[in-house]
Amino acid sequence: MPTRHEIREAAFILSFEKLFREEDTLDEIFDIAQSVEEFPVNKQVKALVENVFEKAEELDRIISKYSEKRNVERIPKLNLAILRIAIYEALYDDKVPVNAAISEAVLIAKAYAFDSDVSFINGVLGAFSRDIAKQDA
C-alpha cells in the first residue's frame, strides 16, 4: 500500500505528463504508467489526478490570483502540476490539512524543481493559505 506521499508524487508525475500530452486521455496516461511500473498507479492516484483535472480551470484561477508576477500560461508545467494538486487537496480533501498539502508540495518541488521554482511555489501556496486562514477565522 503506497504512502500518502507516494500517492501525491505519482499524481504529480501523471499530471505533469498529461500537461505535455494533451491529445491523450487520462486513461491512456494511466495505462502507459502502469505498463512501465515505476510508481504506483492505484485507485487513489487515479482519483487524485482525475479530480485535479476536473477542477483544473478553478484551480488555475486560484493560482492566477496568488501568482502576482506570472499568469498561469507562463508558469512552468512542472510548477503548475504541483500547485494544482496542493490547492486541490487543501480545498477538497477533508483528510489533508492545508499546511500538509503545502509541505508536501514543497517537498515534491525540492525533488523535481529548481530552487527558484520551490520559492515561487512556496510563495503562491503561502499567500493562498493565509487567505484560507482569514476566511476560516
Secondary structure as GFF3:
##gff-version 3
##sequence-region A 1 137
A	DSSP	alpha_helix	4	20	.	.	.	ID=ss1
A	DSSP	alpha_helix	26	36	.	.	.	ID=ss2
A	DSSP	alpha_helix	43	54	.	.	.	ID=ss3
A	DSSP	alpha_helix	56	66	.	.	.	ID=ss4
A	DSSP	three_ten_helix	72	74	.	.	.	ID=ss5
A	DSSP	alpha_helix	77	92	.	.	.	ID=ss6
A	DSSP	alpha_helix	98	112	.	.	.	ID=ss7
A	DSSP	alpha_helix	115	136	.	.	.	ID=ss8
###
